[in-house]
Amino acid sequence: MKRIVLTGGGTAGHVTPLIALLPALTKDNYDIHYIGSYEGIERKLIEEYRIPYYGISSGKFRRYLDPKNFSDPFRVIKGYYEARKILNKLKPDILFSKGGFVSVPVVLAAKKCRIPVIIHESDMTPGLANKIAIPAAKKVCANFPETMTHLPPEKAVLTGTPIRKELFSGNKISGLDFCGFTANKPVLMIIGGSTGSKTINDVVRGMLPTLLRDFQIIHLCGKGNIDSKLTDTKGYVQFEYINEELSDLFAATDLVISRAGANAICEILALRIPNILIPLGLNASRGDQILNAESFENQGYSYLLKEEDLSVSSLLEAIDTVMENRQKFIEAMNKSELNNAIETIMNLIKKTEL
């Protein structure tokens, strides 16, 4: 039996592609283990699959001034030695990293232990964590063709992102029933990412009466962002995070409003759901979501609404435009060549392992 260690965390986007690989890894008889942060979102998500989980200390590498910039390097160093101890005990044949800051000490420890590493980069350009980790990797999987120019040619492999197979088996009626919705009114889903988006949440909730005239609304608002005053609003349901029922909710959805994290938008693309993307602005990110959204807009998959332009009127205009041109967006998405990446990545793992 081959042994693989998975790592990645900080947001659900660093975990869901790894979850998508689990059935294929299990089918090929891999002994699967996971290294993440002590209490990050990855721990809750992975432990649901009964995968052995090992928590380590982690810190964030910031490009801006913050008091934690002085303490976090020590957390990373501690995490590095914790990861080395775990890897020396497990002696895996390969490490597969999805990125996020918790993955950096794990990847560096794997290199020290002479364990081959594969990294998956979802965004158009590598984030800081993956930039640090790439020199220690044997191969780097890319999500977009544009990403290949930002990676070492001898390491870059265009794979796309793994999509959970269960997302394709959703049941529309089950999704409507779960939300208490009817079948005679379209459903609008708002996704602000696993941590939520206060900006999007506030705009959507401020225009609820208007939206509810034409839509039933599923609002994935992020951890700690439930508005108790709106709990009994007819036609509106809100969840911090959805896992098992997500495929049914997607099946019931006619239009998605979402941030532009690479994994989220690739799932929306795979499901061919017309969508409006509101990427994180440059004031809160390095601009990766903007590049992702621009790529999808240029290919006709999405309507791009920049965060600085977000308002009640601009969002209503975007919704009207997408609903009027639903078929045009669906036809563009049907032409996408971003196929399921699981088989490609599994072949790469088998070729790269010890």
N, C-alpha and C positions, 0 to 999 in steps of 0.2 A: 504494500500500500504506500503510495506517495503521500507526502505531507506538505501542505501549503499553508502559509500564514498570510492573512489579509490584513491590511491596515488602511486607515483613512478616517477622517472625522471632522467635527466642527459644525457641519450642517448635514441635513438629510441628503443633499446632492453628492456628498462624498461617500455615502453609504449605499444608496439604492442601486447603483450599478454593480456593486459587489454582491448585493442580495440577488440581483438578476443572474449572477454567475453560479450561485449556490446549487441549483438543480443539476447543471451540467457537471460541476465538480463532483457532486455526490454520485451522479451516474457513472463517472469515470473512476469512482472508488478512491477519491482523494480524502485524506484525513485533514479536516479544515479547522484552523484556529484563527483567532482574531486578536490583534493588539490595538487598543484605542486609549482614549483618556479615561481618567478615573470615573467621571460622571457625565461625560458628553452624551449627546443625543444618540451617538453610534452604539453606546452600551445598551440602551433600551431596545433599539431596533434589532441588534444582532442577537441578544439573548432570547428574543422571541423565537428564534430559529434553533435554539438549543446548541449553539456553537460555543465551544469553550472560549471565554473572553478574559483577557489580561489587561488590566488598567495600568497606565504609566503616567508619570508627571509630564505635563506639556505646557508650553508657553507660546505666545504669538510673536511673530516678527513684524514689527510695525514700521511703516514709512513715515510716521508722524510722531511728534513729541508726546510722550505719555509716561507717567511715573513708573508704570509696569515695565517699561523698556529696561529698567535697571534690575528688576527682579526676575523677569521671565527667562533671560539667558541661563540663569542657574536652574530653573525648572526644566529647561531643555536638556541641560547637561545631566541632571538627575534622571530624566526620561531616557537618555541615551544609555546610561549604565543599567537601568532597569530593563530596557529592551534587549541589551546584550545578554543579560542573565537569562531572560526568557528564551531567547533564540538559541543560546547554548544548551539549554535544557531540552527544547523541542527538536532541535536539529532538523529544520524543514528542508525540503528539496528546492523550494522557491518562495520568494516573497512577492506578493502583488499589492501595489499601493495605489490608492485612488486619490491621494493628496490630502490637503489640509495640514495644519501645522503639527498635529500629533504624529503625522507620518514621517516627518523629517528625522527625528532621533531614531526611529525604527529602521528607516532605509539606511542611514549612516551606520547603524549597528550591524545591519545585515552585511554591508560591504566589509566591515571589519571581521565578521564571522565567515566571510567568503561564501555567502549565500547569494545566488543570482537574484536580481531584482528586475521586475517589470513595473513601470509606472504608467498610469492612464491620465492623460491631460484632456479635460473636457472642453476647456475654453479655447477661444481663438488664439490667444497667446498664453504661454505658461505663467502661472501665478508665482509669487515669491517662494512659497514652500517647494514647489516642484523645480524651480530654477536651482535651488540649493541641492535638491535630491538627484537631479538628472545625471550629474557626473558619476554617481554611484550605480546607475542603472545599466542593465544590458540592453534593454529595449524600452521605447517610449511609445505608447499607443496614442494616436491623435484622433480627435473627433471630427475635425473639419479639414478639408484639403489645404485651406489657407495656413493652418497651424504647422504644416510640414516644413515651411521655410524658416520657422523659428526653432527648429530642433536639429540636433546633430544628424546629418544624413545617414550615417551608419547605424543609428539607433531608431530613427523614426519609422513607424508603421501606421498606415491609415487603417483604422478599424471601425470607426464610429463608436457609439456608446451602447453598452448592453442594456436592453429593455426587458423588464420583467414580463415573462410570458403571460402571467395572470392578468395583466392589464388588457390583453386582447380578448379576454373571456368574460367581460362585464355584461351584466343583464340590466337593460334599461328599466324594466318594470321594478326590479328589485331596488335599483337606485332611487326611483321615484317613491316607492313605498318606504324606504329607509328615511327619507326626508319628509314624508307626509305630503308629497306633492301630487298634483293631478297630471294627466297626460295631455291636456288640451292647452297648455301654456308653455312656451320655451323656457329652458333652464340656462341661467348664466352662472358660471363658476368663477370665483375670484381666488387666486392663489398668490399669496405674498411671500412664499418661501417658508421654510420650517421655523424661522424665527419671526416671521410676520413682517409687514410693512405698515408702520403707523401712517405714513403719507397716503397710501392706497386705502387703508382701512378707514381713515377719517373722511376721505372724499366719497367713498362708496356709501358709508353710513349716513353722510350728510345729504345724499340724494336718494335714499331708500324709497321714499314715497313715489318719486318719479319712476325709478327703476321697476318697482313692484307693479306698476300699471301694465307693463308689457312682459315682465319676466318673473320667474321664481328663481330664488338666489341661494346658491351654496357658497358660503364664505369660509375659506380655510385661512384663518386670521393669524395663526402662529401662537406659540406658547405664551400664556398670560394675557392674551388680547381679547378674550371673550367679553362682550359688552352685555352685562346681566340685564340692563334695561330693555334690550331688544330680544330677549330669549323667547317671548311669546308672540313675536311679530309673525303674522300669517304670511306664508310664502317665503320666509327667510330663515335659513338655518346656518349656524356658525359652529365651527369646530377648530380646536387648536391644531390638530393634526389628524389625518385619516390614513389608515394603512390597509386593513383587510377589505374595507368597503370601497376603496378608491376606484377599483375597476368598474364597479356598478355605478358610481357617481359620474365617472367619465362617460360611460355608456348613455347616461341620462342627459348629458350636457350638450347644449347647442352652440355655446360660445364661451370661450375662456379668456379671462383677463389675468395676466400673469407677469411676474418678474421674468427676467430673461437669463436665469441660470441655465447653463448648457444642458444639464440632464433633464430639467423640467421641460424645456422647449423641444428637446428631442423626443420625449414621451408624447407631447402634444402633437408633434409632427407625425410620429408613427401611428397615432390614433386618428389622424386626419380631422382634427377639430379646428374650425375657424377660430382665430385668436387675435387678441390685442396684447402686445408686449410693452411693458413699462419698465425699462431697465433701470437699475440703480444708477444714480448720477455720479459724476466725477467727484462730487464733494463727499461721497460715502464709499467710493470704490476706486479701483485702478482703471475702470472703464471697460472691463472684460464683457460685462453684460450689454453694454452699448454696441460693441463689436458683434456680439452674438446676434443681437436683435437686428442690426443693420444687414447682416448676412441673410437672415431669414426674410427681411423685407425685400431685399434685392432679388431674391429667388421667388417672391410672390407668395410665400407661406404665411406671412404675418403682416399685421398693421402695427407700425411702430409709433408709439406715443411717448415722447421723452418726458422724464419726470418734471423738468422745469416748465413744461407746457401743460402739465396735468391740472385740470380744473373740471368743474361740473359740466360746463359747456363743451370743452374739448373731448371729454370722455363720452358724452352723449353723441357727439358728432362721429367719433370713432366707432361706437356701437352701431349707429345707423348705417355707416358705410360698410362695415363688415357683414351685417345682416343682409343688406341689399345685394352684396356680392359674394354670398356664401359659397356658391357653386364655383366661382372663379378661384377662390382660395383653395377649395378642396381639390380642384383639378390640378392646380400647381403642386400641391402636396403629393398627389398621386404620382407625379413624375419624379419625385425625389429618389436619389440613388443611395441615400443613407440607409442601408439595410441593417438588419439585426446583426450585431457585432459578436455575439456570443461564440459562434463557431470559429471565427477568425482568431479571437483571443485565446480560446481553448487550444487551438493548434500552436499558437505562439508560446503558451505556457509549457506545453509538452516538449517543444524544441529547445526551450531555454533552461528548463530545470536541470538540477545536478545529474 
